[in-house]
Amino acid sequence: MNDKNEILHVYREYLDAMVAGGTEKIAEFITDDFVLVHITGYEQPGEEWLREMGQGQFIYHGAREQTEPTLTVSGNSAQLSSRIITDATVYGSRNNWHLAFTIDFVQQGGSWLLARNQARTW
């Protein structure tokens, strides 16, 4: 599998794991210093996000891609941009969130991992 196909595979597995509430699976796809930047601008450490998912603060009911992701690979780093609609309950409030993701990937130990996911609304 070439780098682009592997990154797209990891990205889609990450989305599937979010919907499944699979915090252990998500942990396999992110770096130890992963950061999720919320639409509010809050830069949440991955460990905190996964803990809050496990506590039911973030419940993802669905994630539908709205555009084919664009991807740029440069050596051991890559950036993916996409638009999705996420049906999620966040801190008790359920909504369909129109999110534009910009995800930075790094290659570590032969695997592509998410290092940073910045979400914005569209």
Residue frames as qw, qx, qy, qz and C-alpha x, y, z in Angstrom:
[[0.000, 0.891, 0.454, 0.000, 0.00, 0.00, 0.00],
 [0.411, 0.444, -0.050, 0.794, 1.45, 3.39, -0.92],
 [0.184, -0.118, -0.471, 0.855, 1.64, 6.25, 1.61],
 [0.343, -0.081, -0.112, -0.929, -1.43, 8.08, 0.33],
 [0.675, -0.220, -0.591, -0.384, -3.61, 4.99, 0.44],
 [0.533, -0.186, -0.699, 0.440, -2.31, 4.09, 3.90],
 [0.017, -0.035, -0.311, 0.950, -3.03, 7.59, 5.25],
 [0.517, -0.137, -0.283, -0.796, -6.55, 7.54, 3.82],
 [0.676, -0.207, -0.705, -0.063, -7.08, 4.11, 5.35],
 [0.362, -0.152, -0.603, 0.694, -5.89, 5.32, 8.78],
 [0.192, -0.055, 0.056, -0.978, -8.09, 8.43, 8.50],
 [0.638, -0.187, -0.422, -0.617, -11.21, 6.39, 7.76],
 [0.641, -0.196, -0.711, 0.213, -10.41, 3.86, 10.48],
 [0.161, -0.032, -0.431, 0.887, -10.01, 6.81, 12.90],
 [0.436, -0.124, -0.113, -0.884, -13.49, 8.11, 11.93],
 [0.718, -0.185, -0.610, -0.279, -14.97, 4.62, 12.32],
 [0.511, -0.126, -0.676, 0.516, -13.34, 4.24, 15.74],
 [0.106, -0.081, 0.249, -0.959, -14.78, 7.60, 16.84],
 [0.629, -0.158, -0.282, -0.707, -18.30, 6.46, 15.93],
 [0.765, -0.139, -0.629, 0.000, -17.74, 3.11, 17.64],
 [0.512, -0.803, 0.147, -0.269, -16.51, 4.88, 20.79],
 [0.953, -0.001, -0.135, 0.272, -13.33, 2.86, 20.48],
 [0.179, -0.950, 0.256, -0.011, -10.90, 4.89, 22.54],
 [0.703, -0.392, 0.530, 0.266, -8.36, 2.06, 22.58],
 [0.692, 0.436, 0.445, 0.364, -8.53, 1.82, 18.78],
 [0.189, 0.966, 0.036, 0.170, -8.21, 5.61, 18.39],
 [0.480, -0.785, 0.359, 0.154, -5.13, 5.51, 20.63],
 [0.780, -0.011, 0.495, 0.384, -3.51, 3.21, 18.05],
 [0.506, 0.666, 0.360, 0.414, -3.90, 5.91, 15.37],
 [0.032, -0.972, 0.014, -0.234, -2.58, 8.95, 17.26],
 [0.497, 0.421, -0.495, 0.575, 0.80, 10.09, 18.50],
 [0.495, -0.392, -0.604, 0.486, 1.51, 10.34, 22.22],
 [0.132, -0.363, -0.186, 0.903, 1.37, 14.14, 21.92],
 [0.062, 0.482, 0.697, 0.527, -1.71, 14.28, 19.67],
 [0.078, 0.308, 0.322, -0.892, -3.79, 17.45, 19.92],
 [0.127, 0.601, 0.735, 0.286, -7.42, 17.93, 18.89],
 [0.026, -0.112, -0.071, 0.991, -8.20, 21.58, 18.17],
 [0.176, 0.579, 0.776, -0.180, -11.92, 22.11, 18.70],
 [0.199, 0.692, 0.433, 0.542, -14.09, 24.62, 16.83],
 [0.357, -0.916, -0.175, 0.046, -13.82, 26.80, 19.95],
 [0.309, 0.806, -0.409, 0.297, -10.05, 26.95, 19.52],
 [0.671, -0.582, 0.424, -0.178, -9.40, 24.79, 22.58],
 [0.513, 0.496, -0.700, -0.015, -6.31, 22.63, 22.01],
 [0.830, -0.375, 0.240, -0.335, -7.19, 19.43, 23.81],
 [0.069, -0.488, 0.868, 0.055, -4.49, 16.84, 24.49],
 [0.603, 0.062, -0.692, -0.392, -5.39, 13.46, 23.03],
 [0.288, -0.062, -0.881, 0.370, -5.20, 11.74, 26.39],
 [0.221, 0.205, 0.452, -0.840, -7.80, 14.14, 27.83],
 [0.559, 0.187, -0.317, -0.743, -10.08, 13.76, 24.80],
 [0.541, 0.027, -0.828, -0.144, -9.97, 9.96, 24.98],
 [0.110, -0.132, -0.791, 0.588, -10.65, 10.05, 28.72],
 [0.367, 0.240, 0.227, -0.870, -13.66, 12.33, 28.16],
 [0.584, 0.122, -0.590, -0.544, -14.90, 10.05, 25.36],
 [0.405, -0.043, -0.898, 0.166, -14.71, 7.15, 27.80],
 [0.021, 0.253, 0.630, -0.734, -16.75, 9.17, 30.30],
 [0.214, 0.631, 0.740, 0.098, -19.45, 9.88, 27.70],
 [0.041, -0.703, -0.080, 0.706, -18.63, 13.58, 27.23],
 [0.294, 0.483, -0.509, -0.649, -18.06, 12.99, 23.49],
 [0.620, 0.187, 0.758, -0.076, -20.39, 10.51, 21.83],
 [0.190, 0.376, -0.534, -0.734, -20.12, 10.21, 18.05],
 [0.694, 0.284, 0.550, -0.366, -23.25, 8.79, 16.43],
 [0.751, 0.511, 0.365, 0.206, -22.07, 9.15, 12.84],
 [0.187, -0.668, 0.328, 0.641, -19.47, 10.77, 10.59],
 [0.705, 0.550, 0.434, 0.109, -20.18, 11.23, 6.88],
 [0.403, -0.238, 0.346, 0.813, -17.55, 12.48, 4.47],
 [0.378, 0.794, 0.307, -0.365, -18.88, 15.33, 2.35],
 [0.430, 0.818, -0.345, -0.163, -15.84, 15.78, 0.14],
 [0.928, 0.145, -0.186, 0.289, -13.05, 13.53, -1.01],
 [0.541, -0.753, 0.093, 0.363, -10.09, 14.30, 1.26],
 [0.516, 0.790, -0.262, 0.203, -7.16, 16.18, -0.21],
 [0.848, -0.459, 0.129, 0.233, -3.76, 14.95, 0.84],
 [0.388, 0.820, -0.384, 0.171, -0.20, 16.22, 0.58],
 [0.915, -0.334, 0.031, 0.223, 2.69, 13.95, 1.56],
 [0.300, 0.843, -0.373, 0.246, 6.19, 15.30, 2.14],
 [0.236, 0.434, -0.792, 0.359, 8.73, 12.81, 3.47],
 [0.291, -0.188, -0.887, 0.305, 7.62, 11.59, 6.89],
 [0.164, 0.377, 0.469, -0.782, 4.80, 14.10, 7.27],
 [0.014, 0.375, 0.736, 0.564, 1.49, 14.65, 5.55],
 [0.231, 0.219, 0.354, -0.879, -1.55, 16.87, 5.75],
 [0.004, 0.393, 0.869, 0.301, -5.10, 15.82, 4.99],
 [0.258, 0.122, 0.177, -0.942, -8.05, 18.17, 4.57],
 [0.137, -0.323, -0.888, -0.298, -11.66, 17.04, 4.46],
 [0.415, -0.182, 0.116, -0.884, -15.21, 18.05, 5.20],
 [0.263, -0.209, -0.942, 0.024, -17.49, 15.82, 7.21],
 [0.527, -0.483, -0.045, -0.698, -20.82, 16.02, 8.97],
 [0.292, 0.069, -0.869, 0.393, -20.53, 14.56, 12.44],
 [0.623, -0.557, -0.298, -0.461, -23.62, 13.62, 14.41],
 [0.504, 0.099, -0.648, 0.562, -22.29, 13.98, 17.94],
 [0.513, -0.808, -0.261, -0.127, -23.31, 14.62, 21.51],
 [0.486, 0.343, -0.357, 0.720, -20.75, 16.96, 23.06],
 [0.053, 0.018, -0.562, 0.825, -21.09, 17.67, 26.78],
 [0.234, 0.408, 0.763, -0.443, -24.74, 16.65, 26.60],
 [0.413, 0.638, 0.048, -0.649, -25.73, 18.63, 23.49],
 [0.619, 0.159, 0.704, 0.310, -26.44, 16.64, 20.33],
 [0.335, 0.779, -0.068, -0.525, -26.04, 18.26, 16.93],
 [0.823, 0.392, 0.253, 0.324, -24.97, 17.62, 13.35],
 [0.296, -0.784, 0.224, 0.498, -21.62, 19.39, 13.19],
 [0.712, 0.684, 0.028, 0.155, -20.36, 20.49, 9.77],
 [0.561, -0.700, 0.303, 0.321, -16.62, 20.14, 10.30],
 [0.632, 0.707, -0.294, 0.120, -13.66, 20.91, 8.11],
 [0.833, -0.469, 0.173, 0.237, -10.70, 18.88, 9.30],
 [0.440, 0.756, -0.463, 0.145, -7.06, 19.68, 8.74],
 [0.905, -0.398, 0.150, 0.020, -5.10, 16.71, 10.02],
 [0.186, 0.762, -0.620, 0.021, -1.34, 16.54, 10.34],
 [0.997, -0.076, -0.019, -0.007, 0.12, 13.04, 10.05],
 [0.042, -0.750, 0.660, 0.019, 3.61, 11.83, 10.88],
 [0.884, 0.159, -0.436, -0.054, 5.26, 8.56, 10.04],
 [0.334, -0.631, 0.620, -0.325, 6.56, 6.78, 13.14],
 [0.487, -0.220, 0.840, -0.094, 7.91, 3.25, 13.25],
 [0.063, 0.025, 0.864, 0.499, 6.67, 2.62, 9.73],
 [0.023, 0.630, 0.776, -0.009, 3.08, 3.68, 10.51],
 [0.007, 0.428, 0.165, 0.888, 1.21, 6.87, 9.72],
 [0.284, -0.515, -0.691, 0.421, -0.26, 8.48, 12.84],
 [0.034, -0.861, -0.291, -0.415, -2.39, 11.55, 13.47],
 [0.468, -0.019, -0.369, 0.803, -0.39, 14.24, 15.28],
 [0.094, 0.301, 0.264, -0.911, -2.93, 17.08, 15.19],
 [0.086, 0.526, 0.772, 0.346, -6.54, 17.41, 14.10],
 [0.049, 0.225, 0.175, -0.957, -7.88, 20.94, 13.74],
 [0.123, 0.564, 0.803, 0.145, -11.64, 21.21, 13.31],
 [0.101, 0.186, 0.014, -0.977, -13.46, 24.25, 11.98],
 [0.481, 0.517, 0.633, -0.317, -17.08, 24.69, 10.98],
 [0.088, -0.056, 0.571, 0.814, -18.17, 25.20, 7.38]]
